[in-house]
Amino acid sequence: MEDGAPDPDVALERAIGRAWSDDRPWELLTRLTELPHRMGGSGGERRAAEIVRERLTDAGLENARIESFPMQYWERGTTELAVLEGEPETRRGRDEGATAGAERIDRFFDAIALPYSPPGDVEGPLVDVGYGTPAEIEDANADLQGAIAVASTTTPPGQRFVHRMEKFGHAVAAGADAFVFGNHVPGQLPPTGALRFDGEAAVPGVGVSAETRDWLTEYADRSARARLRVDATTRDGSSQNVSGTLGPDADEAVLVLAHYDAHDLAEGALDNGCGIATVVGATGILAAIEDELECTVRIVGVGSEELGLLGAEALADDLSLESIRAVVNVDGAGRFRNLRALSHGSDPLADLADDVTDAVGQPVVHVPEPHPFSDHWPFLRAGVPALQLHSEPSEGGERGRGWGHTAADTRDKVDPRNLREHAILTALLVRELAERDVPRIETDDLRDRLQEQDYEPGMRAAEIWPDAWS
């Protein structure tokens, strides 16, 4: 260190000390959750991008800018779900003017259309496919032709988590004419979530509460039929990323991502208001030690993640991926007490997370296996090492996204202390990444690991298995 130059360790310690009283993450979360919604492609999402840019600039990202990209904008209309009683021929007679009472609607249920559901009017038998795992759908294959499939949002313990898109894709491939996604978390909370990436799905799909799913599975046991009507539109639109850099203009960069969009029925506090708030807090720390960073750090708030990683895909198309040393995807951090690090098949990234958290006496829960369902995926599939920062309750908690993707995803469930703590850990991890070389991910190894977890059939059903791997 040259005479008179500031001690980098002292600068870092001061930045961390200030982070313990930094209100900017909480203020950002508050402003985002005050918006009517942040659905990808909407006016609310555009306003959210402006708020994120303002807060990143305030945190020290002086060159933050908003960059638009085209996408398919989906907008929900009305949804009706009814269980019917009587045979189809009897009901047709009623429609043609037969005597009243030949058809009776047993009962209506609340349901919400899932993003990229097409409009439709479907009638068919209800078929319970349990958790919606590939094996369960295969077992029900003979019954699914022309049916309305009903699946849970969770997966049996001891198995890898099966994503909604996989369940939907398998059900459609088996001949289902519609799909019902039933929450496993009680509280009369219909869940939402996209059926596919950036474009209209093949058949209608809706979300229903755990309580409604319980009734639907009973009606399925009684061989009941149901009618589903969905009104929705998909049209050309645009979304945007918020991007800026810190540190030297180097040949390599560490890319730090967090999506700021959310579904239109929720505040999106946990998913992923906490993530982008964590990144704003980390940006303040990294800006304070900017002169000490050994490579470029690119900070990006990405749009339209919930509609299929659209912002991350647009960003990957714009960047030279050979110049990206690693991706830190902050999706799920800040929600709960303990940090969870998903290293996506990179042992060096797992070791780095251990080194950083051990040095500051913080616990970290490791998940080594890769998955394709967050903003790291467009980079990971090209060989860029990816570290996803998530979190979990101290007591473990229920499997699945919990309050996420429901109207209960609200700011009152967030602890500001978790935002500050995870912002500090994120900044320390990024600082360490800026100093270390991390080996690229071999795409053959990545493909093999995904196949070992039985991802390939589901990813093919969801139309996201890379063409180059076919």
N, C-alpha and C positions, 0 to 999 in steps of 0.2 A: 504494500500500500504506500503510495507517495505521501511525502510530508504534507500535512494540511488537508489531505483528502478525507472525506468522512468514512468512518468505519462501516462497512456494509452490514455487519451484524447488528450494530447499534441502530442503523436506519431501519432494518427489518424489525427489530424489537420495538422501536417506536411505532412503526406502522401497525404491528399486531396490537400494541397497547391501545392505539386509537380505535382499532376495529372493535374492541370490547364495548365501546359506547357509540358506535356508528349506527345512526338511525336510518341511513339511506336504504338499506335493504327492506326494512319494514315500511318505510314511506313508499317505496316502489310497489311493494305488495299491496299496500292500501289503495294506491291509485289504480292499479290494474284491476283489483277486485271491485272497485266502485263502478267500473264500466258496465254497461248492460250485458255485454258478452264480448269474447275475443275469438269468435269462430273464424277459421282460416278463410281469407278472401273478403271478409266483411269490413264495413266501415269501422266497427269496433276494434278489429285487429289492426287496421291502419292507425287508429288513434293510439293503441297500445304500443306500436312501433315507435311513434313519436315520443311517448313517455319513456320508453326504454332508452332511446337515443339521448334524451335529456339527462337521465340519471347516469348513464355511462359517461357522458361528457363531464358531468359534475364530479364523478369519481376519478377523473383524470384521463379519460380516453378522448383526447382533444380532436382526433380526426374521425370520430364516429359519423357514419353516413347511412342512409337508407337506400337499399337497392331492390327494385321491384323485379318480379318474375311472373310469367303466366302460369295459370293453374285453372282447374275446373272447380267453380264455385257451386257448392250444394246448399240448398235452402229447404228447410222442412216446412210442410204444410200440416194438414190434419191427418190423424191416424185413428182408425177404428178397428177394434178386435172384438169379435163376438163368438161365443160357443153356441152352436146350433143344435136343435133337437129335431129329429125326424129324418127320413130318408131324402136324398137329393131329388128323386122324382116327385115326392109329395110337395117339396118346396117349389119346384118348377110349376106344379099345378096351381099353387097359390099365386105365383107371379103372373100366370095366365088368366087369373080371375076366378079361381076355385073358391070354395067357401072359406070364410075366415076360420082360423083355428087349425087349418091343415098344416101350417108351419108355425112354430113358436121359437123365438130367440130365447135360449135358456138364460144367458146373461152377457152383459158387456164387461170388458176389462180395459183399464187404462194401459196404453202402450205408446211408445214414442218411436218414430222412424230412426233408423241408424244411418249416419252419413253415407252418401252415395247409394242409398236405397233408391231404386226407380219407383215411379208411381205404379200402382197396380191394384187389382181387385181379385183376390185369390180365395177360392173355397176348396177345402180338402180335409182329409182326416188328420187329426193331431197325432204325432208320433214323438214319444219321449226318447231322446237319444242320450239321456243321462248327462254326463259331463261333456259330451261331444267329442270324446277322444276318437282317433281314427278307428280303434278296435270296436268301440261302441257303435259308431256309424256303420261300419262294415257289418256288424251283427244285425243292424236294423235295415240293411240295404233293401231287402225284398219289400219292405213296407213303405219306403220313402218315396217311391215314384208317385208324383202328384200330391205329395203330402205337405203338411206344415210341420217342420222339425222344431223341437223344443230342446234347448241345451242350456246348461248352467254356465255361469261366468268363471267358475273355478275348475280345478283339476284335482284328481285324487292324490293324496299324500304319497310321496315316494316316486312320483313320476315328474318328468319335466313339465313345466307349465305349457299348456296348449293354448295358443293365441286365438282370439275371436275369429280372425281372418281365416285361420286354418279350419276351424270348426265349420264356418260358413262354406268355405270352398269344398270341403269333403261332402257336406250335406247337399250342395248343389250338384256335385258330380254324381251323387247317388240318386238324383232325380227329384229332389225336393223342389216344390214350387214357391216356398216361402220359408223364412227362418225366424225363430223367436229366441232371443238371448235373455235368459232369466237370471237376475241377480242372485248371488248366494249370501249377500249381506242383508239382513232384515231391516225393515223401516219404511216400507212402501216407496222404494227408490228404484224406479226404472233406470237401467244403465244405458249409456250410449257408447259409440265407438265406430270407426269407419269399417265398412265391409270390404273395401279394397283400396288401392292406391290411385288417387287422381283420376277418377272416372266412374261412370254409372255401373253399378253391379248388375249381375244377371237376373236376380229375382229380388222381390221385396224382403227386407229384414227389419225387425223391430226389437226394442228392449222392453222388458216387463219386470216388475218387482219380484222379490223372493216369494212374497205372499201370493201373487198371481201365478207364478210358476208352480207353486204347490198345487193350486187348483187345476192348472192346465195338465200337469202330469196325472192327476187323478182322472180328469176327463179323457186323457189319452188311454188310460187303463180301461175306461168304459167304451172305448172305440168311438168316441164322439168326433164330430166334424167341427170345423171353425171357419169363419170368414174374416179375412184381413183386407182392409182397404187403406192404402197409403197414398197421400198426396205429397209430392216433392218435386223439386226442379234442380237440374244440373245445367250450368251454362258457363261460357268462357268468363274468366275473371282474372284477378291478379292478387298476389300476396307480396311480402317483402321480408328481407333480412336486414338486420342492423349490424354494421361491421366497422371495426377499427383496429388499430395495432398499437402495441407498446414495444419498447426496446429498440435494439439496433436494426438497421435494414440489412438483415443477414440472408444467407442462401437458404436457410431452413427456418421453419416456424413451428411452434406448438400452437395447435388450434383448440380454443376453448369455446364450447357450444352450450347453449341452453335454449330451449324453445319457450316462447312467451305466449303463444296462442292457447286457447282453451275451447272446450265445447260450449255451445250456445245455451245450455240449460244450467250452467254452473258458474260460480265465481272463478273456478280454476285456481284456488289458492294453493292446494297441495300439488296439483298437476297442471302446469308446472310453474306457478307463480313463485313457489319456494326456490325452484332451480334458478330462474333468471335473477331473483333477488340475491341468491348466494353468489352468483357471478358478479353482480354489481359490487357486493362487498369485497370479493376477491380482487376485483379490478382496482379498488381504492388502495389495497395493500401493494399490488404489483406496480401501480403507478408511482407509489412512494419510493420504490427501489428500482425504478425503470433503468437507471444508469448502470445498475449491476447485472441486469439480465444478459445472458450470453447468447441468446438468439431471439428472433422476433417472436412475440406472442400476439396472435390474432384472436380477438374477442368477438364473438358473433352471437346475437340473439336471433334465432331462426324462427320463421313463420311456418304455419300450416304443417306442423309435425303431426297433429292429430288426424290429418287427412291423408297421411301416407308419407311422412318425412320429406315433404315437398321442398321446404326451404333448404334442408341439408342436401337434397339432390341437386338443387340449383347451384348451391355453393360449391359442391364437388365438381360440377361441370365448369365452373369459372376458375377454379384454382388448379395450379400444377401440383398434382398429388404427390409427385416425387419429392417436392420441397417440404411436405408436411412430415415433421418428425414423429408426431403422435397427436392423437385427438383426446381431449378430456371432455366428455359429454356429461354435463351436469343435469341429469334427468332423474329426479327423485331425492337428491340431497336437500337437506334443510327441513324435510318434513318431520322426521323423528330424531330421537336422541343419538343413535349409534350410526356411524358411517358404514356404508356397505360399498365395497369396491369390486366392480365386475371387470376383470382383466381381459376377457374375450380371447382367451387362448395365448396370452403373452405372459410367460413366467417372469421376464424382467420387469414388466409393469407391476405385477403382483409384488415382487421383491421391493420395488421402489415405494409402493404404497406402505408396505411394512416398515421400511426404513424411516419414512417421514413420520408416520403415526407413532412408532415406537419412540422416536426422538422427543416427541412432545407428550408422551404418556397418554395417548388417546387410543381407544379400541377401534378396530376395524374388522368387519366381517367380509370374508373373501368369497366371491363366486367366480370360479375360473373359466367356466364354459361359455362359449359365444352364443349370442342370439341376434336376430336381424331386426328387432322391433323397436328401434330408437334411432336417434340422429347420428350415431356413430356408423351405422350400417353402410352408407354410400362410400365411406372411407375405408372401413375394415375390409370390405369385399375386394378392394383394390390393393390390399396389403398394408395399409397404414395401421400401426398399433393403436388400440383404442382402450381407454380407461373410462368406464361409466361410473359416476358417483351417485349412489342411491343412499337410502337410509332405512332403518327399521326400528320399531319400538323396542325399548329395553326388555320388555316382557315377551317379545317375539311377535305377537299379534296374528291376525288371520292371514291366510294365504290369499294372494290376489291384490288388486289395487284398492280394496277397501272403499273409502268414500269417493275415490276418484271416478270421474266420468258419471257422477250423479249430482243432483241438486244439493247434496250435503257437503260438497267440496267447497267449504267456506273458510274465511279468514280466521274465525274464532278457534279453529283447530290447529293453528300454527303458534309455535313458541318462538319469540324473537331470539332467544338465546341459541336455539338450534341454527338459525340463519347465520348468526355471527360466528359461531364455532365452526360451522362447515365452510363459511367463507374463508376463515383463516386456514383451515386444512386444505381447501382447494388452492389457495394462493401458494402455500408451501409445496404442494405437489407439483404445481406448474413451474415454480422456481426451480425445483430439483430436475424436472424434465428438461428445462432449458439448459441444464448443465450436463445431461447424460445422453449418450447415444443409445437408442433402443432399436434392436433388430426388427426388420420388416416381418410381417406375417406372410408365410408361404401360403398362397391360395389353395394349393393342393391339401395342405394340412388343415386349413380352415374348412374346406369342403368335407374332408374326412370327419372332422369333429362334429360338424352339423349332421352328417349322415349317421354317426354313432348315436346321436341324440334323437334320431328319427325325424329330423326337421324336413328332409327333402320332400316327402309326399305333401306335407302341409304347405310348404313354401311354393311348391308347384301348383297346389290347389288355389293358393292366394296370388299366384302369378308373379312371384318375386324371386324365384330361383334363377340365378344368373344364367343367361343364354350361353355364355362361354363355358359353363360347367356341364352343359347337357351332353 
